[in-house]
Amino acid sequence: MIRIAVDTDAAACHAIYAPIVESSAITFETELPGDDAMAGRIRTRLAHHPWLVWEEDGEVLAYAYAGRFRERAAYDWIAETSIYVHEKARRRGIARRLYGTLLDAMRLQGINQAVGVITLPGDTSVAMHEAMGFAPAGVWPKAGYKLGRWWDVGVWSLFLSEPANPPRPVVPFARLAQTRELRGLLAAV
């Protein structure tokens, strides 16, 4: 089941995220945030952008979220996306279904472009993004230092809809979460 994250999902999300922080360059975060900080991230993000979880038999196995790409108002219609899947739930199609639902929720909000930022080489992440329709948009060479080396970062983008001129304001996720349209989207998965 795919559903909107709640504060009580923080520990499960942190458990998925912790080994990625500690032993990979998938994220450039170097210190574990902890459950309380993760709960704060969920609460803060849900005001404006989606944070969704994949749950099976009461256990959260994956989560995906969107967030501001940049702080300037002119960037309101583009959002950066992230997804993390528990190691025991990988290679089952969960990432594509959860990410697809995240992108559909963003479309309902009126966000017209999604951006995935990937530590390279990141073959699995690159393949998933490209399978979802994302296209390479650039590389930042030696953008981050972690685990004793410099890493390049690639940017992949996907137009969710044709940008309108002038654009309508983006619907805050907190408001979209109350709609029949979003409930229908989540129920259809």
PyMOL commands that place a pseudoatom at each C-alpha (Angstrom):
pseudoatom trace, name=CA, resn=MET, resi=1, chain=A, elem=C, hetatm=0, pos=[0.000, 0.000, 0.000]
pseudoatom trace, name=CA, resn=ILE, resi=2, chain=A, elem=C, hetatm=0, pos=[1.168, 3.524, -0.797]
pseudoatom trace, name=CA, resn=ARG, resi=3, chain=A, elem=C, hetatm=0, pos=[0.114, 6.224, 1.632]
pseudoatom trace, name=CA, resn=ILE, resi=4, chain=A, elem=C, hetatm=0, pos=[1.098, 9.658, 2.887]
pseudoatom trace, name=CA, resn=ALA, resi=5, chain=A, elem=C, hetatm=0, pos=[3.803, 9.530, 5.555]
pseudoatom trace, name=CA, resn=VAL, resi=6, chain=A, elem=C, hetatm=0, pos=[3.015, 10.442, 9.153]
pseudoatom trace, name=CA, resn=ASP, resi=7, chain=A, elem=C, hetatm=0, pos=[5.282, 11.340, 12.087]
pseudoatom trace, name=CA, resn=THR, resi=8, chain=A, elem=C, hetatm=0, pos=[5.205, 7.782, 13.393]
pseudoatom trace, name=CA, resn=ASP, resi=9, chain=A, elem=C, hetatm=0, pos=[6.901, 6.608, 10.170]
pseudoatom trace, name=CA, resn=ALA, resi=10, chain=A, elem=C, hetatm=0, pos=[10.061, 8.476, 11.170]
pseudoatom trace, name=CA, resn=ALA, resi=11, chain=A, elem=C, hetatm=0, pos=[11.772, 5.513, 12.845]
pseudoatom trace, name=CA, resn=ALA, resi=12, chain=A, elem=C, hetatm=0, pos=[11.105, 3.222, 9.878]
pseudoatom trace, name=CA, resn=CYS, resi=13, chain=A, elem=C, hetatm=0, pos=[12.286, 5.856, 7.388]
pseudoatom trace, name=CA, resn=HIS, resi=14, chain=A, elem=C, hetatm=0, pos=[15.393, 6.440, 9.494]
pseudoatom trace, name=CA, resn=ALA, resi=15, chain=A, elem=C, hetatm=0, pos=[16.113, 2.696, 9.594]
pseudoatom trace, name=CA, resn=ILE, resi=16, chain=A, elem=C, hetatm=0, pos=[15.987, 2.585, 5.774]
pseudoatom trace, name=CA, resn=TYR, resi=17, chain=A, elem=C, hetatm=0, pos=[18.141, 5.704, 5.466]
pseudoatom trace, name=CA, resn=ALA, resi=18, chain=A, elem=C, hetatm=0, pos=[20.795, 4.955, 8.121]
pseudoatom trace, name=CA, resn=PRO, resi=19, chain=A, elem=C, hetatm=0, pos=[22.834, 2.330, 6.215]
pseudoatom trace, name=CA, resn=ILE, resi=20, chain=A, elem=C, hetatm=0, pos=[22.764, 4.550, 3.121]
pseudoatom trace, name=CA, resn=VAL, resi=21, chain=A, elem=C, hetatm=0, pos=[24.197, 7.467, 5.127]
pseudoatom trace, name=CA, resn=GLU, resi=22, chain=A, elem=C, hetatm=0, pos=[26.785, 5.318, 6.868]
pseudoatom trace, name=CA, resn=SER, resi=23, chain=A, elem=C, hetatm=0, pos=[28.154, 3.252, 3.999]
pseudoatom trace, name=CA, resn=SER, resi=24, chain=A, elem=C, hetatm=0, pos=[27.358, 4.852, 0.646]
pseudoatom trace, name=CA, resn=ALA, resi=25, chain=A, elem=C, hetatm=0, pos=[27.589, 8.075, -1.314]
pseudoatom trace, name=CA, resn=ILE, resi=26, chain=A, elem=C, hetatm=0, pos=[23.982, 7.807, -2.488]
pseudoatom trace, name=CA, resn=THR, resi=27, chain=A, elem=C, hetatm=0, pos=[23.341, 10.663, -0.066]
pseudoatom trace, name=CA, resn=PHE, resi=28, chain=A, elem=C, hetatm=0, pos=[25.947, 13.235, 0.879]
pseudoatom trace, name=CA, resn=GLU, resi=29, chain=A, elem=C, hetatm=0, pos=[24.577, 13.415, 4.401]
pseudoatom trace, name=CA, resn=THR, resi=30, chain=A, elem=C, hetatm=0, pos=[27.372, 12.219, 6.683]
pseudoatom trace, name=CA, resn=GLU, resi=31, chain=A, elem=C, hetatm=0, pos=[25.720, 12.220, 10.126]
pseudoatom trace, name=CA, resn=LEU, resi=32, chain=A, elem=C, hetatm=0, pos=[22.609, 10.229, 10.987]
pseudoatom trace, name=CA, resn=PRO, resi=33, chain=A, elem=C, hetatm=0, pos=[19.705, 12.623, 11.558]
pseudoatom trace, name=CA, resn=GLY, resi=34, chain=A, elem=C, hetatm=0, pos=[17.895, 10.491, 14.162]
pseudoatom trace, name=CA, resn=ASP, resi=35, chain=A, elem=C, hetatm=0, pos=[14.213, 9.664, 14.474]
pseudoatom trace, name=CA, resn=ASP, resi=36, chain=A, elem=C, hetatm=0, pos=[13.166, 13.065, 15.857]
pseudoatom trace, name=CA, resn=ALA, resi=37, chain=A, elem=C, hetatm=0, pos=[14.866, 14.948, 13.038]
pseudoatom trace, name=CA, resn=MET, resi=38, chain=A, elem=C, hetatm=0, pos=[13.318, 12.565, 10.508]
pseudoatom trace, name=CA, resn=ALA, resi=39, chain=A, elem=C, hetatm=0, pos=[9.864, 13.241, 11.994]
pseudoatom trace, name=CA, resn=GLY, resi=40, chain=A, elem=C, hetatm=0, pos=[10.549, 16.956, 11.664]
pseudoatom trace, name=CA, resn=ARG, resi=41, chain=A, elem=C, hetatm=0, pos=[11.565, 16.495, 8.028]
pseudoatom trace, name=CA, resn=ILE, resi=42, chain=A, elem=C, hetatm=0, pos=[8.340, 14.627, 7.302]
pseudoatom trace, name=CA, resn=ARG, resi=43, chain=A, elem=C, hetatm=0, pos=[6.175, 17.290, 8.989]
pseudoatom trace, name=CA, resn=THR, resi=44, chain=A, elem=C, hetatm=0, pos=[7.964, 20.200, 7.334]
pseudoatom trace, name=CA, resn=ARG, resi=45, chain=A, elem=C, hetatm=0, pos=[7.969, 18.702, 3.859]
pseudoatom trace, name=CA, resn=LEU, resi=46, chain=A, elem=C, hetatm=0, pos=[4.301, 17.664, 3.901]
pseudoatom trace, name=CA, resn=ALA, resi=47, chain=A, elem=C, hetatm=0, pos=[3.169, 21.281, 4.118]
pseudoatom trace, name=CA, resn=HIS, resi=48, chain=A, elem=C, hetatm=0, pos=[4.252, 21.879, 0.515]
pseudoatom trace, name=CA, resn=HIS, resi=49, chain=A, elem=C, hetatm=0, pos=[5.408, 18.625, -1.093]
pseudoatom trace, name=CA, resn=PRO, resi=50, chain=A, elem=C, hetatm=0, pos=[4.523, 14.920, -0.975]
pseudoatom trace, name=CA, resn=TRP, resi=51, chain=A, elem=C, hetatm=0, pos=[6.244, 12.373, 1.252]
pseudoatom trace, name=CA, resn=LEU, resi=52, chain=A, elem=C, hetatm=0, pos=[4.887, 8.904, 0.509]
pseudoatom trace, name=CA, resn=VAL, resi=53, chain=A, elem=C, hetatm=0, pos=[5.657, 5.503, 2.002]
pseudoatom trace, name=CA, resn=TRP, resi=54, chain=A, elem=C, hetatm=0, pos=[5.281, 1.941, 0.741]
pseudoatom trace, name=CA, resn=GLU, resi=55, chain=A, elem=C, hetatm=0, pos=[3.885, -0.251, 3.508]
pseudoatom trace, name=CA, resn=GLU, resi=56, chain=A, elem=C, hetatm=0, pos=[3.413, -4.022, 3.600]
pseudoatom trace, name=CA, resn=ASP, resi=57, chain=A, elem=C, hetatm=0, pos=[1.936, -5.872, 6.578]
pseudoatom trace, name=CA, resn=GLY, resi=58, chain=A, elem=C, hetatm=0, pos=[2.397, -2.796, 8.768]
pseudoatom trace, name=CA, resn=GLU, resi=59, chain=A, elem=C, hetatm=0, pos=[6.069, -2.331, 7.818]
pseudoatom trace, name=CA, resn=VAL, resi=60, chain=A, elem=C, hetatm=0, pos=[7.395, 0.659, 5.862]
pseudoatom trace, name=CA, resn=LEU, resi=61, chain=A, elem=C, hetatm=0, pos=[9.708, -0.711, 3.170]
pseudoatom trace, name=CA, resn=ALA, resi=62, chain=A, elem=C, hetatm=0, pos=[10.336, 2.443, 1.116]
pseudoatom trace, name=CA, resn=TYR, resi=63, chain=A, elem=C, hetatm=0, pos=[9.720, 6.149, 1.056]
pseudoatom trace, name=CA, resn=ALA, resi=64, chain=A, elem=C, hetatm=0, pos=[9.833, 8.874, -1.576]
pseudoatom trace, name=CA, resn=TYR, resi=65, chain=A, elem=C, hetatm=0, pos=[9.461, 12.600, -1.331]
pseudoatom trace, name=CA, resn=ALA, resi=66, chain=A, elem=C, hetatm=0, pos=[9.728, 15.834, -3.260]
pseudoatom trace, name=CA, resn=GLY, resi=67, chain=A, elem=C, hetatm=0, pos=[11.072, 19.158, -2.101]
pseudoatom trace, name=CA, resn=ARG, resi=68, chain=A, elem=C, hetatm=0, pos=[12.024, 22.630, -3.224]
pseudoatom trace, name=CA, resn=PHE, resi=69, chain=A, elem=C, hetatm=0, pos=[14.695, 22.695, -5.886]
pseudoatom trace, name=CA, resn=ARG, resi=70, chain=A, elem=C, hetatm=0, pos=[15.767, 26.238, -4.943]
pseudoatom trace, name=CA, resn=GLU, resi=71, chain=A, elem=C, hetatm=0, pos=[14.400, 28.856, -2.537]
pseudoatom trace, name=CA, resn=ARG, resi=72, chain=A, elem=C, hetatm=0, pos=[13.505, 31.576, -5.065]
pseudoatom trace, name=CA, resn=ALA, resi=73, chain=A, elem=C, hetatm=0, pos=[9.797, 31.855, -5.931]
pseudoatom trace, name=CA, resn=ALA, resi=74, chain=A, elem=C, hetatm=0, pos=[10.542, 31.519, -9.648]
pseudoatom trace, name=CA, resn=TYR, resi=75, chain=A, elem=C, hetatm=0, pos=[11.466, 27.868, -8.960]
pseudoatom trace, name=CA, resn=ASP, resi=76, chain=A, elem=C, hetatm=0, pos=[8.066, 26.942, -7.455]
pseudoatom trace, name=CA, resn=TRP, resi=77, chain=A, elem=C, hetatm=0, pos=[7.172, 24.712, -10.422]
pseudoatom trace, name=CA, resn=ILE, resi=78, chain=A, elem=C, hetatm=0, pos=[10.228, 22.450, -10.231]
pseudoatom trace, name=CA, resn=ALA, resi=79, chain=A, elem=C, hetatm=0, pos=[10.911, 20.014, -7.397]
pseudoatom trace, name=CA, resn=GLU, resi=80, chain=A, elem=C, hetatm=0, pos=[13.749, 17.667, -6.490]
pseudoatom trace, name=CA, resn=THR, resi=81, chain=A, elem=C, hetatm=0, pos=[12.755, 14.069, -5.822]
pseudoatom trace, name=CA, resn=SER, resi=82, chain=A, elem=C, hetatm=0, pos=[14.285, 11.322, -3.678]
pseudoatom trace, name=CA, resn=ILE, resi=83, chain=A, elem=C, hetatm=0, pos=[13.501, 7.689, -2.998]
pseudoatom trace, name=CA, resn=TYR, resi=84, chain=A, elem=C, hetatm=0, pos=[14.942, 5.148, -0.569]
pseudoatom trace, name=CA, resn=VAL, resi=85, chain=A, elem=C, hetatm=0, pos=[14.080, 1.440, -0.466]
pseudoatom trace, name=CA, resn=HIS, resi=86, chain=A, elem=C, hetatm=0, pos=[14.901, -1.006, 2.330]
pseudoatom trace, name=CA, resn=GLU, resi=87, chain=A, elem=C, hetatm=0, pos=[17.571, -3.452, 1.172]
pseudoatom trace, name=CA, resn=LYS, resi=88, chain=A, elem=C, hetatm=0, pos=[15.224, -6.445, 1.667]
pseudoatom trace, name=CA, resn=ALA, resi=89, chain=A, elem=C, hetatm=0, pos=[12.609, -4.877, -0.625]
pseudoatom trace, name=CA, resn=ARG, resi=90, chain=A, elem=C, hetatm=0, pos=[14.794, -4.002, -3.608]
pseudoatom trace, name=CA, resn=ARG, resi=91, chain=A, elem=C, hetatm=0, pos=[14.354, -5.412, -7.122]
pseudoatom trace, name=CA, resn=ARG, resi=92, chain=A, elem=C, hetatm=0, pos=[10.611, -5.981, -6.641]
pseudoatom trace, name=CA, resn=GLY, resi=93, chain=A, elem=C, hetatm=0, pos=[9.307, -2.984, -8.616]
pseudoatom trace, name=CA, resn=ILE, resi=94, chain=A, elem=C, hetatm=0, pos=[8.472, -1.031, -5.458]
pseudoatom trace, name=CA, resn=ALA, resi=95, chain=A, elem=C, hetatm=0, pos=[10.681, 1.923, -6.402]
pseudoatom trace, name=CA, resn=ARG, resi=96, chain=A, elem=C, hetatm=0, pos=[9.046, 2.437, -9.797]
pseudoatom trace, name=CA, resn=ARG, resi=97, chain=A, elem=C, hetatm=0, pos=[5.502, 2.181, -8.425]
pseudoatom trace, name=CA, resn=LEU, resi=98, chain=A, elem=C, hetatm=0, pos=[6.183, 4.459, -5.459]
pseudoatom trace, name=CA, resn=TYR, resi=99, chain=A, elem=C, hetatm=0, pos=[8.129, 6.977, -7.560]
pseudoatom trace, name=CA, resn=GLY, resi=100, chain=A, elem=C, hetatm=0, pos=[5.408, 6.940, -10.231]
pseudoatom trace, name=CA, resn=THR, resi=101, chain=A, elem=C, hetatm=0, pos=[2.795, 7.759, -7.591]
pseudoatom trace, name=CA, resn=LEU, resi=102, chain=A, elem=C, hetatm=0, pos=[4.999, 10.552, -6.236]
pseudoatom trace, name=CA, resn=LEU, resi=103, chain=A, elem=C, hetatm=0, pos=[5.282, 12.042, -9.738]
pseudoatom trace, name=CA, resn=ASP, resi=104, chain=A, elem=C, hetatm=0, pos=[1.506, 11.783, -10.238]
pseudoatom trace, name=CA, resn=ALA, resi=105, chain=A, elem=C, hetatm=0, pos=[0.919, 13.592, -6.939]
pseudoatom trace, name=CA, resn=MET, resi=106, chain=A, elem=C, hetatm=0, pos=[3.299, 16.324, -8.083]
pseudoatom trace, name=CA, resn=ARG, resi=107, chain=A, elem=C, hetatm=0, pos=[1.324, 16.650, -11.330]
pseudoatom trace, name=CA, resn=LEU, resi=108, chain=A, elem=C, hetatm=0, pos=[-1.863, 17.127, -9.302]
pseudoatom trace, name=CA, resn=GLN, resi=109, chain=A, elem=C, hetatm=0, pos=[-0.131, 19.935, -7.433]
pseudoatom trace, name=CA, resn=GLY, resi=110, chain=A, elem=C, hetatm=0, pos=[0.746, 21.712, -10.670]
pseudoatom trace, name=CA, resn=ILE, resi=111, chain=A, elem=C, hetatm=0, pos=[4.492, 21.067, -10.433]
pseudoatom trace, name=CA, resn=ASN, resi=112, chain=A, elem=C, hetatm=0, pos=[5.675, 20.816, -14.018]
pseudoatom trace, name=CA, resn=GLN, resi=113, chain=A, elem=C, hetatm=0, pos=[9.209, 19.441, -13.647]
pseudoatom trace, name=CA, resn=ALA, resi=114, chain=A, elem=C, hetatm=0, pos=[10.868, 16.826, -11.440]
pseudoatom trace, name=CA, resn=VAL, resi=115, chain=A, elem=C, hetatm=0, pos=[14.618, 16.676, -10.916]
pseudoatom trace, name=CA, resn=GLY, resi=116, chain=A, elem=C, hetatm=0, pos=[16.583, 13.687, -9.686]
pseudoatom trace, name=CA, resn=VAL, resi=117, chain=A, elem=C, hetatm=0, pos=[20.093, 14.346, -8.381]
pseudoatom trace, name=CA, resn=ILE, resi=118, chain=A, elem=C, hetatm=0, pos=[22.237, 11.203, -8.524]
pseudoatom trace, name=CA, resn=THR, resi=119, chain=A, elem=C, hetatm=0, pos=[25.711, 10.466, -7.194]
pseudoatom trace, name=CA, resn=LEU, resi=120, chain=A, elem=C, hetatm=0, pos=[27.589, 8.939, -10.110]
pseudoatom trace, name=CA, resn=PRO, resi=121, chain=A, elem=C, hetatm=0, pos=[28.085, 6.323, -11.345]
pseudoatom trace, name=CA, resn=GLY, resi=122, chain=A, elem=C, hetatm=0, pos=[24.751, 5.371, -9.663]
pseudoatom trace, name=CA, resn=ASP, resi=123, chain=A, elem=C, hetatm=0, pos=[23.827, 2.825, -12.344]
pseudoatom trace, name=CA, resn=THR, resi=124, chain=A, elem=C, hetatm=0, pos=[20.709, 1.535, -10.558]
pseudoatom trace, name=CA, resn=SER, resi=125, chain=A, elem=C, hetatm=0, pos=[19.349, 5.008, -9.906]
pseudoatom trace, name=CA, resn=VAL, resi=126, chain=A, elem=C, hetatm=0, pos=[20.190, 6.213, -13.413]
pseudoatom trace, name=CA, resn=ALA, resi=127, chain=A, elem=C, hetatm=0, pos=[18.420, 3.185, -14.932]
pseudoatom trace, name=CA, resn=MET, resi=128, chain=A, elem=C, hetatm=0, pos=[15.305, 3.716, -12.797]
pseudoatom trace, name=CA, resn=HIS, resi=129, chain=A, elem=C, hetatm=0, pos=[15.109, 7.435, -13.593]
pseudoatom trace, name=CA, resn=GLU, resi=130, chain=A, elem=C, hetatm=0, pos=[15.556, 6.841, -17.304]
pseudoatom trace, name=CA, resn=ALA, resi=131, chain=A, elem=C, hetatm=0, pos=[12.924, 4.070, -17.240]
pseudoatom trace, name=CA, resn=MET, resi=132, chain=A, elem=C, hetatm=0, pos=[10.561, 6.632, -15.650]
pseudoatom trace, name=CA, resn=GLY, resi=133, chain=A, elem=C, hetatm=0, pos=[11.211, 9.051, -18.536]
pseudoatom trace, name=CA, resn=PHE, resi=134, chain=A, elem=C, hetatm=0, pos=[13.858, 11.284, -16.962]
pseudoatom trace, name=CA, resn=ALA, resi=135, chain=A, elem=C, hetatm=0, pos=[16.610, 12.595, -19.241]
pseudoatom trace, name=CA, resn=PRO, resi=136, chain=A, elem=C, hetatm=0, pos=[20.163, 13.624, -18.345]
pseudoatom trace, name=CA, resn=ALA, resi=137, chain=A, elem=C, hetatm=0, pos=[20.391, 17.372, -17.715]
pseudoatom trace, name=CA, resn=GLY, resi=138, chain=A, elem=C, hetatm=0, pos=[23.986, 17.817, -16.630]
pseudoatom trace, name=CA, resn=VAL, resi=139, chain=A, elem=C, hetatm=0, pos=[26.838, 16.737, -14.408]
pseudoatom trace, name=CA, resn=TRP, resi=140, chain=A, elem=C, hetatm=0, pos=[28.494, 18.592, -11.541]
pseudoatom trace, name=CA, resn=PRO, resi=141, chain=A, elem=C, hetatm=0, pos=[32.038, 17.171, -11.460]
pseudoatom trace, name=CA, resn=LYS, resi=142, chain=A, elem=C, hetatm=0, pos=[33.590, 16.450, -8.069]
pseudoatom trace, name=CA, resn=ALA, resi=143, chain=A, elem=C, hetatm=0, pos=[30.562, 17.963, -6.342]
pseudoatom trace, name=CA, resn=GLY, resi=144, chain=A, elem=C, hetatm=0, pos=[30.814, 16.133, -3.029]
pseudoatom trace, name=CA, resn=TYR, resi=145, chain=A, elem=C, hetatm=0, pos=[33.420, 14.509, -0.825]
pseudoatom trace, name=CA, resn=LYS, resi=146, chain=A, elem=C, hetatm=0, pos=[32.443, 11.421, 1.141]
pseudoatom trace, name=CA, resn=LEU, resi=147, chain=A, elem=C, hetatm=0, pos=[34.018, 8.084, 2.058]
pseudoatom trace, name=CA, resn=GLY, resi=148, chain=A, elem=C, hetatm=0, pos=[37.508, 9.319, 1.216]
pseudoatom trace, name=CA, resn=ARG, resi=149, chain=A, elem=C, hetatm=0, pos=[36.897, 10.480, -2.336]
pseudoatom trace, name=CA, resn=TRP, resi=150, chain=A, elem=C, hetatm=0, pos=[35.267, 13.060, -4.590]
pseudoatom trace, name=CA, resn=TRP, resi=151, chain=A, elem=C, hetatm=0, pos=[32.032, 12.170, -6.354]
pseudoatom trace, name=CA, resn=ASP, resi=152, chain=A, elem=C, hetatm=0, pos=[30.419, 13.551, -9.502]
pseudoatom trace, name=CA, resn=VAL, resi=153, chain=A, elem=C, hetatm=0, pos=[26.713, 14.322, -9.337]
pseudoatom trace, name=CA, resn=GLY, resi=154, chain=A, elem=C, hetatm=0, pos=[24.367, 13.957, -12.276]
pseudoatom trace, name=CA, resn=VAL, resi=155, chain=A, elem=C, hetatm=0, pos=[21.061, 15.730, -12.726]
pseudoatom trace, name=CA, resn=TRP, resi=156, chain=A, elem=C, hetatm=0, pos=[18.129, 14.057, -14.497]
pseudoatom trace, name=CA, resn=SER, resi=157, chain=A, elem=C, hetatm=0, pos=[14.909, 15.926, -15.280]
pseudoatom trace, name=CA, resn=LEU, resi=158, chain=A, elem=C, hetatm=0, pos=[11.389, 15.035, -16.312]
pseudoatom trace, name=CA, resn=PHE, resi=159, chain=A, elem=C, hetatm=0, pos=[8.691, 17.400, -17.524]
pseudoatom trace, name=CA, resn=LEU, resi=160, chain=A, elem=C, hetatm=0, pos=[5.478, 16.397, -15.763]
pseudoatom trace, name=CA, resn=SER, resi=161, chain=A, elem=C, hetatm=0, pos=[3.397, 18.821, -17.824]
pseudoatom trace, name=CA, resn=GLU, resi=162, chain=A, elem=C, hetatm=0, pos=[3.910, 21.618, -20.288]
pseudoatom trace, name=CA, resn=PRO, resi=163, chain=A, elem=C, hetatm=0, pos=[4.596, 24.838, -18.373]
pseudoatom trace, name=CA, resn=ALA, resi=164, chain=A, elem=C, hetatm=0, pos=[1.748, 27.338, -18.686]
pseudoatom trace, name=CA, resn=ASN, resi=165, chain=A, elem=C, hetatm=0, pos=[2.328, 31.013, -19.303]
pseudoatom trace, name=CA, resn=PRO, resi=166, chain=A, elem=C, hetatm=0, pos=[1.467, 32.429, -16.848]
pseudoatom trace, name=CA, resn=PRO, resi=167, chain=A, elem=C, hetatm=0, pos=[1.504, 29.424, -14.504]
pseudoatom trace, name=CA, resn=ARG, resi=168, chain=A, elem=C, hetatm=0, pos=[-1.105, 28.722, -11.856]
pseudoatom trace, name=CA, resn=PRO, resi=169, chain=A, elem=C, hetatm=0, pos=[0.153, 28.659, -8.278]
pseudoatom trace, name=CA, resn=VAL, resi=170, chain=A, elem=C, hetatm=0, pos=[1.320, 25.236, -7.091]
pseudoatom trace, name=CA, resn=VAL, resi=171, chain=A, elem=C, hetatm=0, pos=[-1.202, 23.580, -4.766]
pseudoatom trace, name=CA, resn=PRO, resi=172, chain=A, elem=C, hetatm=0, pos=[0.411, 23.011, -1.355]
pseudoatom trace, name=CA, resn=PHE, resi=173, chain=A, elem=C, hetatm=0, pos=[0.512, 19.291, -0.610]
pseudoatom trace, name=CA, resn=ALA, resi=174, chain=A, elem=C, hetatm=0, pos=[-1.253, 19.769, 2.733]
pseudoatom trace, name=CA, resn=ARG, resi=175, chain=A, elem=C, hetatm=0, pos=[-4.276, 21.044, 0.795]
pseudoatom trace, name=CA, resn=LEU, resi=176, chain=A, elem=C, hetatm=0, pos=[-4.007, 18.409, -1.967]
pseudoatom trace, name=CA, resn=ALA, resi=177, chain=A, elem=C, hetatm=0, pos=[-3.876, 15.672, 0.698]
pseudoatom trace, name=CA, resn=GLN, resi=178, chain=A, elem=C, hetatm=0, pos=[-7.482, 16.509, 1.633]
pseudoatom trace, name=CA, resn=THR, resi=179, chain=A, elem=C, hetatm=0, pos=[-8.847, 16.019, -1.888]
pseudoatom trace, name=CA, resn=ARG, resi=180, chain=A, elem=C, hetatm=0, pos=[-10.761, 13.146, -3.403]
pseudoatom trace, name=CA, resn=GLU, resi=181, chain=A, elem=C, hetatm=0, pos=[-8.389, 13.322, -6.354]
pseudoatom trace, name=CA, resn=LEU, resi=182, chain=A, elem=C, hetatm=0, pos=[-5.328, 12.398, -4.277]
pseudoatom trace, name=CA, resn=ARG, resi=183, chain=A, elem=C, hetatm=0, pos=[-7.220, 9.745, -2.298]
pseudoatom trace, name=CA, resn=GLY, resi=184, chain=A, elem=C, hetatm=0, pos=[-8.243, 8.212, -5.628]
pseudoatom trace, name=CA, resn=LEU, resi=185, chain=A, elem=C, hetatm=0, pos=[-4.646, 8.246, -6.850]
pseudoatom trace, name=CA, resn=LEU, resi=186, chain=A, elem=C, hetatm=0, pos=[-3.402, 6.464, -3.728]
pseudoatom trace, name=CA, resn=ALA, resi=187, chain=A, elem=C, hetatm=0, pos=[-6.259, 3.942, -3.770]
pseudoatom trace, name=CA, resn=ALA, resi=188, chain=A, elem=C, hetatm=0, pos=[-5.556, 3.042, -7.415]
pseudoatom trace, name=CA, resn=VAL, resi=189, chain=A, elem=C, hetatm=0, pos=[-2.055, 1.738, -6.659]
for i in range(1, 189): cmd.bond("trace and resi %d" % i, "trace and resi %d" % (i + 1))
show_as sticks, trace
zoom trace
